[in-house]
């Protein structure tokens, strides 16, 4: 990977994020049942769970030259103050398996370490994406918590399994 920059994304980066999401249509289909939609980039930057203060949302991008090669959506203090929840970590199509996802995760860990009180990282693995996602998260030290819940996106029905790891590992 060429020299990279990590920085928070803002409204000016919506097109770059949209372009990244469009390089992974199989991921979108596994999670939503549809190819990437035209407003998925904006949604990834802005969407938060009901009742969550958007001030705690981090949208972090990993750039190689002028190209966004990875993105992570992190909710600080969700669902409680000791947790940082990774809602999405996605790598540009064609860049998987080259260490980009690990580099993006390392950047997330570095940012989260600066937040007082956060002890754990948490995420959900949707069953329709588990075959691809689980080996990646396991390699980064995450383990299933045993908690599962329903997952629904329009007509796609699945389950989501919660995974965690300690921040300091």
N, CA, C and O of each residue as an XYZ file, in Angstrom:
676
protein
N       0.855     -1.176      0.000
C       0.000      0.000      0.000
C       0.894      1.230      0.000
O       1.880      1.284      0.735
N       0.558      2.209     -0.815
C       1.320      3.450     -0.847
C       1.081      4.230      0.438
O       0.199      3.867      1.216
N       1.852      5.303      0.681
C       1.660      6.072      1.922
C       0.194      6.431      2.122
O      -0.516      6.784      1.181
N      -0.240      6.329      3.384
C      -1.655      6.549      3.647
C      -1.860      7.625      4.697
O      -0.966      7.939      5.483
N      -3.063      8.179      4.688
C      -3.486      9.204      5.625
C      -4.787      8.736      6.257
O      -5.652      8.183      5.578
N      -4.920      8.957      7.541
C      -6.160      8.662      8.244
C      -6.733      9.984      8.708
O      -6.036     10.803      9.307
N      -8.030     10.185      8.421
C      -8.674     11.404      8.901
C     -10.180     11.201      8.974
O     -10.751     10.318      8.335
N     -10.800     12.062      9.786
C     -12.257     12.043      9.895
C     -12.851     12.501      8.571
O     -12.328     13.408      7.925
N     -13.941     11.870      8.176
C     -14.641     12.276      6.970
C     -15.714     13.287      7.329
O     -16.244     13.287      8.440
N     -16.023     14.145      6.374
C     -17.084     15.129      6.565
C     -17.934     15.184      5.305
O     -17.753     14.380      4.390
N     -18.860     16.132      5.261
C     -19.806     16.227      4.143
C     -19.094     16.341      2.791
O     -19.638     15.914      1.772
N     -17.909     16.900      2.770
C     -17.166     17.026      1.522
C     -16.623     15.706      0.998
O     -16.135     15.642     -0.130
N     -16.703     14.654      1.803
C     -16.178     13.346      1.412
C     -17.257     12.355      0.989
O     -16.968     11.183      0.750
N     -18.500     12.823      0.896
C     -19.604     11.912      0.575
C     -19.369     11.208     -0.762
O     -19.591     10.002     -0.863
N     -18.927     11.930     -1.781
C     -18.711     11.302     -3.100
C     -17.627     10.233     -3.029
O     -17.770      9.173     -3.637
N     -16.545     10.495     -2.297
C     -15.472      9.506     -2.164
C     -15.970      8.265     -1.432
O     -15.630      7.141     -1.802
N     -16.776      8.471     -0.393
C     -17.324      7.333      0.347
C     -18.311      6.554     -0.515
O     -18.308      5.323     -0.507
N     -19.143      7.258     -1.248
C     -20.087      6.590     -2.146
C     -19.331      5.744     -3.175
O     -19.705      4.603     -3.446
N     -18.267      6.312     -3.742
C     -17.467      5.583     -4.731
C     -16.858      4.319     -4.114
O     -16.838      3.265     -4.750
N     -16.365      4.424     -2.881
C     -15.813      3.252     -2.202
C     -16.891      2.186     -2.030
O     -16.665      1.020     -2.356
N     -18.061      2.574     -1.521
C     -19.136      1.602     -1.286
C     -19.582      0.918     -2.579
O     -19.982     -0.246     -2.561
N     -19.515      1.628     -3.682
C     -19.920      1.042     -4.963
C     -18.923      0.021     -5.487
O     -19.235     -0.721     -6.419
N     -17.705     -0.033     -4.894
C     -16.725     -1.036     -5.317
C     -16.954     -2.384     -4.643
O     -16.287     -3.365     -4.973
N     -17.895     -2.437     -3.699
C     -18.160     -3.696     -2.974
C     -19.647     -4.048     -3.041
O     -20.306     -4.159     -2.007
N     -20.177     -4.224     -4.260
C     -21.608     -4.509     -4.386
C     -22.018     -5.832     -3.739
O     -23.157     -5.960     -3.289
N     -21.128     -6.810     -3.683
C     -21.479     -8.086     -3.046
C     -21.721     -7.901     -1.550
O     -22.602     -8.545     -0.982
N     -20.947     -7.027     -0.912
C     -21.171     -6.733      0.503
C     -22.567     -6.139      0.681
O     -23.322     -6.586      1.544
N     -22.910     -5.151     -0.113
C     -24.228     -4.514     -0.006
C     -25.341     -5.544     -0.188
O     -26.327     -5.530      0.547
N     -25.186     -6.427     -1.156
C     -26.208     -7.450     -1.385
C     -26.346     -8.402     -0.198
O     -27.453     -8.809      0.155
N     -25.209     -8.755      0.418
C     -25.274     -9.665      1.580
C     -25.956     -8.998      2.770
O     -26.611     -9.678      3.559
N     -25.816     -7.690      2.912
C     -26.337     -6.972      4.073
C     -27.744     -6.407      3.851
O     -28.542     -6.323      4.784
N     -28.035     -6.021      2.600
C     -29.323     -5.370      2.339
C     -30.203     -6.109      1.348
O     -31.412     -5.883      1.295
N     -29.596     -6.996      0.560
C     -30.347     -7.651     -0.500
C     -30.339     -6.845     -1.796
O     -30.946     -7.254     -2.785
N     -29.659     -5.710     -1.795
C     -29.622     -4.804     -2.951
C     -28.183     -4.379     -3.239
O     -27.320     -4.456     -2.365
N     -27.929     -3.925     -4.481
C     -26.628     -3.296     -4.744
C     -26.570     -1.954     -4.010
O     -27.592     -1.483     -3.511
N     -25.395     -1.337     -3.938
C     -25.315     -0.041     -3.256
C     -26.301      0.964     -3.850
O     -26.456      1.058     -5.067
N     -26.960      1.712     -2.968
C     -27.896      2.740     -3.406
C     -27.189      4.085     -3.556
O     -26.079      4.258     -3.054
N     -27.817      5.034     -4.239
C     -27.174      6.316     -4.541
C     -26.929      7.210     -3.325
O     -26.168      8.173     -3.424
N     -27.547      6.921     -2.191
C     -27.322      7.754     -1.001
C     -26.662      6.979      0.133
O     -26.677      7.434      1.277
N     -26.082      5.816     -0.163
C     -25.455      5.011      0.887
C     -24.274      5.725      1.538
O     -24.059      5.582      2.742
N     -23.511      6.486      0.768
C     -22.375      7.218      1.332
C     -22.836      8.236      2.367
O     -22.286      8.309      3.465
N     -23.838      9.011      2.014
C     -24.382     10.010      2.936
C     -24.958      9.333      4.172
O     -24.745      9.791      5.295
N     -25.679      8.257      3.965
C     -26.269      7.517      5.077
C     -25.186      6.998      6.024
O     -25.339      7.082      7.243
N     -24.095      6.463      5.473
C     -23.014      5.938      6.313
C     -22.388      7.039      7.163
O     -21.955      6.787      8.287
N     -22.339      8.252      6.632
C     -21.773      9.364      7.399
C     -22.710      9.901      8.466
O     -22.254     10.382      9.504
N     -24.012      9.827      8.228
C     -24.961     10.504      9.107
C     -25.797      9.613     10.014
O     -26.185     10.048     11.099
N     -26.082      8.406      9.614
C     -27.029      7.566     10.354
C     -26.505      7.161     11.728
O     -25.343      6.794     11.898
N     -27.411      7.244     12.700
C     -27.133      6.776     14.058
C     -28.373      6.067     14.584
O     -29.477      6.314     14.100
N     -28.204      5.193     15.563
C     -29.380      4.525     16.150
C     -30.288      5.544     16.848
O     -29.838      6.603     17.287
N     -31.549      5.203     16.936
C     -32.504      6.059     17.641
C     -32.002      6.348     19.050
O     -31.568      5.446     19.766
N     -32.066      7.616     19.434
C     -31.680      8.023     20.778
C     -30.195      8.257     20.980
O     -29.790      8.697     22.056
N     -29.364      7.974     19.970
C     -27.917      8.165     20.090
C     -27.557      9.588     19.658
O     -28.029     10.062     18.625
N     -26.726     10.263     20.441
C     -26.282     11.618     20.105
C     -25.228     11.544     19.001
O     -24.159     10.971     19.214
N     -25.510     12.117     17.818
C     -24.570     12.018     16.704
C     -23.200     12.646     16.971
O     -22.266     12.441     16.196
N     -23.075     13.397     18.044
C     -21.775     13.981     18.397
C     -20.737     12.888     18.650
O     -19.546     13.108     18.431
N     -21.175     11.709     19.111
C     -20.255     10.617     19.407
C     -19.922      9.737     18.227
O     -19.237      8.726     18.383
N     -20.394     10.102     17.042
C     -20.149      9.281     15.846
C     -18.845      9.706     15.176
O     -18.606     10.892     14.951
N     -18.010      8.721     14.863
C     -16.780      8.967     14.121
C     -16.874      8.272     12.769
O     -17.148      7.073     12.700
N     -16.653      9.004     11.720
C     -16.511      8.430     10.389
C     -15.061      8.616      9.998
O     -14.637      9.736      9.710
N     -14.289      7.535      9.982
C     -12.848      7.618      9.766
C     -12.507      7.015      8.411
O     -12.977      5.932      8.061
N     -11.688      7.728      7.658
C     -11.277      7.234      6.356
C      -9.783      6.988      6.286
O      -8.993      7.718      6.885
N      -9.405      5.960      5.553
C      -8.002      5.665      5.251
C      -7.809      5.972      3.775
O      -8.454      5.374      2.914
N      -6.927      6.898      3.497
C      -6.693      7.384      2.137
C      -5.323      6.938      1.662
O      -4.355      6.963      2.422
N      -5.245      6.536      0.419
C      -3.978      6.255     -0.242
C      -3.908      7.236     -1.407
O      -4.685      7.147     -2.358
N      -2.980      8.159     -1.320
C      -2.946      9.293     -2.240
C      -4.293     10.014     -2.128
O      -4.655     10.453     -1.036
N      -5.036     10.148     -3.213
C      -6.325     10.838     -3.164
C      -7.507      9.875     -3.180
O      -8.647     10.297     -3.372
N      -7.243      8.585     -2.980
C      -8.298      7.584     -3.047
C      -8.654      7.075     -1.651
O      -7.778      6.682     -0.880
N      -9.945      7.087     -1.340
C     -10.431      6.510     -0.088
C     -10.402      4.996     -0.242
O     -11.119      4.440     -1.075
N      -9.568      4.323      0.566
C      -9.411      2.870      0.424
C     -10.102      2.087      1.529
O     -10.285      0.876      1.410
N     -10.494      2.776      2.618
C     -11.224      2.099      3.690
C     -11.975      3.144      4.495
O     -11.597      4.314      4.550
N     -13.061      2.680      5.121
C     -13.894      3.553      5.937
C     -14.368      2.779      7.155
O     -14.684      1.592      7.066
N     -14.414      3.460      8.292
C     -14.967      2.867      9.512
C     -15.940      3.851     10.140
O     -15.664      5.046     10.246
N     -17.077      3.325     10.551
C     -18.113      4.073     11.259
C     -18.085      3.580     12.699
O     -18.301      2.395     12.955
N     -17.820      4.489     13.647
C     -17.668      4.110     15.047
C     -18.575      4.983     15.907
O     -18.612      6.204     15.752
N     -19.301      4.343     16.809
C     -20.162      5.047     17.756
C     -19.522      4.944     19.132
O     -19.473      3.866     19.723
N     -19.031      6.072     19.639
C     -18.392      6.105     20.952
C     -19.461      6.064     22.038
O     -20.455      6.788     21.972
N     -19.249      5.212     23.035
C     -20.185      5.132     24.145
C     -21.496      4.462     23.806
O     -22.522      4.760     24.417
N     -21.477      3.546     22.826
C     -22.703      2.857     22.435
C     -22.493      1.360     22.546
O     -21.514      0.866     21.987
N     -23.317      0.623     23.206
C     -24.563      1.021     23.849
C     -24.396      1.564     25.262
O     -25.369      2.002     25.876
N     -23.148      1.540     25.792
C     -22.906      2.155     27.099
C     -21.532      2.828     27.056
O     -20.763      2.591     26.125
N     -21.214      3.659     28.045
C     -19.977      4.450     27.991
C     -18.679      3.648     27.893
O     -17.657      4.195     27.479
N     -18.692      2.376     28.260
C     -17.463      1.580     28.220
C     -17.206      0.930     26.860
O     -16.235      0.191     26.701
N     -18.072      1.199     25.879
C     -18.006      0.519     24.584
C     -17.880      1.516     23.439
O     -18.489      2.586     23.454
N     -17.080      1.143     22.450
C     -17.082      1.821     21.147
C     -17.581      0.777     20.150
O     -17.007     -0.306     20.034
N     -18.651      1.110     19.434
C     -19.312      0.167     18.528
C     -18.887      0.453     17.091
O     -19.071      1.563     16.591
N     -18.324     -0.545     16.436
C     -17.948     -0.412     15.021
C     -19.159     -0.834     14.204
O     -19.476     -2.019     14.106
N     -19.830      0.150     13.620
C     -21.021     -0.121     12.831
C     -20.703     -0.601     11.428
O     -21.493     -1.309     10.805
N     -19.530     -0.205     10.938
C     -19.130     -0.564      9.576
C     -17.628     -0.404      9.464
O     -17.068      0.588      9.931
N     -16.980     -1.369      8.852
C     -15.594     -1.232      8.424
C     -15.551     -1.872      7.054
O     -15.766     -3.075      6.908
N     -15.272     -1.055      6.049
C     -15.323     -1.537      4.671
C     -14.051     -1.135      3.931
O     -13.523     -0.037      4.106
N     -13.576     -2.058      3.099
C     -12.351     -1.861      2.320
C     -12.718     -1.831      0.839
O     -13.556     -2.607      0.380
N     -12.088     -0.935      0.109
C     -12.318     -0.796     -1.331
C     -12.157     -2.142     -2.028
O     -11.231     -2.899     -1.740
N     -13.075     -2.424     -2.952
C     -12.998     -3.636     -3.749
C     -11.640     -3.742     -4.432
O     -11.124     -2.753     -4.953
N     -11.067     -4.929     -4.428
C      -9.758     -5.144     -5.023
C      -8.607     -4.896     -4.057
O      -7.458     -5.203     -4.376
N      -8.899     -4.346     -2.880
C      -7.857     -4.060     -1.886
C      -7.936     -5.018     -0.699
O      -7.087     -4.961      0.191
N      -8.949     -5.907     -0.670
C      -9.080     -6.853      0.439
C      -7.893     -7.816      0.423
O      -7.368     -8.160     -0.636
N      -7.483     -8.241      1.616
C      -6.390     -9.202      1.726
C      -5.008     -8.573      1.637
O      -4.010     -9.295      1.628
N      -4.921     -7.246      1.573
C      -3.632     -6.567      1.448
C      -3.260     -5.796      2.708
O      -2.329     -4.990      2.687
N      -3.981     -6.037      3.814
C      -3.667     -5.353      5.062
C      -4.384     -4.031      5.258
O      -4.179     -3.369      6.275
N      -5.224     -3.626      4.304
C      -5.931     -2.349      4.405
C      -6.953     -2.380      5.539
O      -7.068     -1.413      6.292
N      -7.689     -3.473      5.667
C      -8.677     -3.586      6.734
C      -8.027     -3.548      8.101
O      -8.540     -2.902      9.015
N      -6.911     -4.227      8.252
C      -6.183     -4.202      9.527
C      -5.671     -2.795      9.815
O      -5.744     -2.332     10.954
N      -5.156     -2.114      8.802
C      -4.675     -0.736      8.987
C      -5.827      0.184      9.401
O      -5.654      1.058     10.251
N      -7.005     -0.017      8.795
C      -8.170      0.790      9.170
C      -8.551      0.494     10.612
O      -8.837      1.413     11.380
N      -8.557     -0.782     10.985
C      -8.882     -1.157     12.358
C      -7.868     -0.572     13.336
O      -8.252     -0.078     14.397
N      -6.590     -0.618     13.001
C      -5.560     -0.032     13.862
C      -5.820      1.460     14.079
O      -5.621      1.973     15.180
N      -6.263      2.150     13.031
C      -6.588      3.573     13.146
C      -7.785      3.788     14.075
O      -7.811      4.743     14.851
N      -8.774      2.898     13.992
C      -9.931      2.975     14.888
C      -9.471      2.808     16.331
O      -9.846      3.598     17.198
N      -8.667      1.790     16.592
C      -8.172      1.530     17.943
C      -7.408      2.744     18.466
O      -7.594      3.152     19.612
N      -6.560      3.312     17.635
C      -5.778      4.485     18.038
C      -6.689      5.651     18.439
O      -6.444      6.313     19.447
N      -7.737      5.900     17.651
C      -8.673      6.983     17.975
C      -9.464      6.679     19.241
O      -9.644      7.555     20.087
N      -9.933      5.456     19.373
C     -10.777      5.091     20.511
C      -9.972      5.130     21.816
O     -10.524      5.439     22.871
N      -8.693      4.825     21.751
C      -7.851      4.864     22.959
C      -7.828      6.252     23.599
O      -7.548      6.373     24.791
N      -8.112      7.281     22.838
C      -8.086      8.643     23.382
C      -9.378      9.007     24.101
O      -9.483     10.094     24.669
N     -10.361      8.112     24.085
C     -11.666      8.387     24.698
C     -11.705      7.778     26.093
O     -11.573      6.564     26.255
N     -11.884      8.610     27.075
C     -11.908      8.179     28.462
C     -13.062      7.214     28.727
O     -14.196      7.453     28.311
N     -12.759      6.136     29.417
C     -13.789      5.200     29.849
C     -14.087      4.066     28.892
O     -14.737      3.100     29.291
N     -13.644      4.137     27.655
C     -13.919      3.054     26.701
C     -12.947      1.903     26.968
O     -11.729      2.079     26.954
N     -13.515      0.731     27.210
C     -12.726     -0.461     27.531
C     -12.853     -1.568     26.488
O     -11.977     -2.426     26.374
N     -13.964     -1.544     25.717
C     -14.237     -2.634     24.782
C     -14.652     -2.102     23.419
O     -15.237     -1.025     23.302
N     -14.341     -2.870     22.410
C     -14.830     -2.632     21.055
C     -15.886     -3.690     20.773
O     -15.729     -4.854     21.143
N     -16.955     -3.280     20.120
C     -18.074     -4.187     19.872
C     -18.542     -4.004     18.438
O     -18.390     -2.928     17.859
N     -19.107     -5.052     17.872
C     -19.655     -4.989     16.511
C     -20.662     -6.104     16.334
O     -20.728     -7.036     17.136
N     -21.435     -6.001     15.286
C     -22.397     -7.037     14.944
C     -22.031     -7.676     13.616
O     -21.690     -6.985     12.656
N     -22.103     -8.991     13.569
C     -21.865     -9.729     12.324
C     -23.210    -10.290     11.869
O     -23.806    -11.135     12.538
N     -23.672     -9.805     10.722
C     -24.927    -10.269     10.149
C     -24.688    -11.658      9.541
O     -23.706    -11.867      8.828
N     -25.576    -12.588      9.823
C     -25.388    -13.976      9.385
C     -25.182    -14.104      7.878
O     -24.421    -14.965      7.438
N     -25.839    -13.270      7.081
C     -25.680    -13.338      5.628
C     -24.308    -12.855      5.167
O     -23.964    -13.007      3.995
N     -23.523    -12.277      6.072
C     -22.173    -11.811      5.760
C     -21.119    -12.536      6.602
O     -19.930    -12.235      6.495
N     -21.539    -13.473      7.425
C     -20.640    -14.110      8.392
C     -19.480    -14.849      7.749
O     -18.363    -14.792      8.263
N     -19.708    -15.535      6.647
C     -18.641    -16.310      6.017
C     -17.455    -15.423      5.650
O     -16.304    -15.851      5.740
N     -17.733    -14.195      5.238
C     -16.680    -13.253      4.873
C     -16.149    -12.517      6.101
O     -14.938    -12.346      6.242
N     -17.036    -12.084      6.983
C     -16.653    -11.206      8.092
C     -15.983    -11.922      9.263
O     -15.017    -11.407      9.826
N     -16.473    -13.080      9.630
C     -15.978    -13.720     10.850
C     -14.477    -13.983     10.849
O     -13.834    -13.703     11.861
N     -13.876    -14.504      9.778
C     -12.422    -14.729      9.816
C     -11.635    -13.425     10.018
O     -10.621    -13.417     10.716
N     -12.091    -12.341      9.417
C     -11.425    -11.046      9.576
C     -11.468    -10.592     11.026
O     -10.436    -10.245     11.601
N     -12.663    -10.592     11.623
C     -12.799    -10.107     12.992
C     -12.090    -11.023     13.983
O     -11.494    -10.545     14.948
N     -12.149    -12.315     13.758
C     -11.463    -13.258     14.656
C      -9.952    -13.004     14.626
O      -9.298    -13.059     15.668
N      -9.400    -12.731     13.456
C      -7.965    -12.457     13.321
C      -7.553    -11.190     14.073
O      -6.387    -11.032     14.435
N      -8.508    -10.293     14.305
C      -8.231     -9.054     15.034
C      -8.520     -9.182     16.536
O      -8.449     -8.199     17.273
N      -8.845    -10.397     16.979
C      -9.023    -10.640     18.402
C     -10.447    -10.558     18.914
O     -10.661    -10.599     20.126
N     -11.418    -10.445     18.040
C     -12.825    -10.388     18.458
C     -13.353    -11.806     18.661
O     -12.924    -12.754     18.003
N     -14.292    -11.917     19.587
C     -14.959    -13.190     19.840
C     -16.449    -12.954     19.992
O     -16.862    -11.891     20.456
N     -17.266    -13.931     19.606
C     -18.715    -13.784     19.790
C     -19.065    -13.703     21.273
O     -18.473    -14.403     22.094
N     -20.023    -12.853     21.612
C     -20.474    -12.713     22.997
C     -21.547    -13.734     23.346
O     -21.840    -13.960     24.520
N     -22.131    -14.348     22.324
C     -23.258    -15.255     22.530
C     -24.599    -14.539     22.370
O     -25.650    -15.179     22.331
N     -24.555    -13.209     22.277
C     -25.790    -12.435     22.081
C     -26.146    -12.423     20.595
O     -25.295    -12.190     19.737
N     -27.398    -12.676     20.318
C     -27.899    -12.659     18.940
C     -29.226    -11.933     18.922
O     -29.946    -11.881     19.919
N     -29.528    -11.382     17.778
C     -30.813    -10.720     17.618
C     -31.264    -10.786     16.178
O     -30.497    -11.173     15.296
N     -32.502    -10.411     15.939
C     -32.996    -10.396     14.558
C     -32.363     -9.252     13.781
O     -31.988     -8.229     14.354
N     -32.248     -9.435     12.482
C     -31.738     -8.410     11.582
C     -32.692     -8.351     10.392
O     -33.034     -9.379      9.807
N     -33.106     -7.165     10.048
C     -34.003     -7.010      8.905
C     -33.628     -5.752      8.126
O     -33.404     -4.690      8.708
N     -33.564     -5.887      6.823
C     -33.409     -4.755      5.920
C     -34.380     -5.001      4.774
O     -34.141     -5.860      3.926
N     -35.461     -4.257      4.750
C     -36.517     -4.426      3.753
C     -36.935     -5.906      3.730
O     -37.444     -6.414      4.729
N     -36.725     -6.600      2.600
C     -37.159     -8.000      2.511
C     -36.122     -8.995      3.025
O     -36.436    -10.176      3.176
N     -34.894     -8.551      3.299
C     -33.855     -9.446      3.781
C     -34.013     -9.648      5.294
O     -33.984     -8.686      6.062
N     -34.178    -10.889      5.703
C     -34.280    -11.216      7.120
C     -33.146    -12.149      7.479
O     -32.885    -13.129      6.781
N     -32.472    -11.835      8.579
C     -31.332    -12.620      9.016
C     -31.212    -12.475     10.531
O     -32.171    -12.105     11.208
N     -30.044    -12.766     11.042
C     -29.739    -12.534     12.450
C     -28.411    -11.786     12.522
O     -27.631    -11.774     11.569
N     -28.176    -11.170     13.664
C     -26.901    -10.495     13.906
C     -26.330    -11.044     15.211
O     -27.033    -11.147     16.216
N     -25.049    -11.393     15.179
C     -24.334    -11.884     16.357
C     -23.380    -10.793     16.825
O     -22.649    -10.218     16.018
N     -23.384    -10.507     18.118
C     -22.493     -9.490     18.659
C     -21.136    -10.102     18.985
O     -21.041    -11.197     19.540
N     -20.095     -9.366     18.625
C     -18.712     -9.770     18.873
C     -18.034     -8.637     19.630
O     -18.394     -7.470     19.475
N     -17.031     -8.998     20.466
C     -16.303     -7.995     21.236
C     -14.841     -8.367     21.392
O     -14.437     -9.515     21.205
N     -14.062     -7.350     21.743
C     -12.692     -7.561     22.219
C     -12.359     -6.418     23.153
O     -12.959     -5.346     23.071
N     -11.422     -6.638     24.024
C     -10.961     -5.570     24.904
C     -10.203     -4.551     24.052
O      -9.538     -4.915     23.081
N     -10.305     -3.298     24.414
C      -9.593     -2.254     23.679
C      -8.086     -2.474     23.782
O      -7.370     -2.433     22.781
N      -7.623     -2.703     24.990
C      -6.189     -2.953     25.176
C      -5.922     -4.439     25.018
O      -6.246     -5.243     25.892
N      -5.329     -4.786     23.892
C      -5.067     -6.194     23.607
C      -3.715     -6.346     22.992
O      -3.302     -7.462     22.676
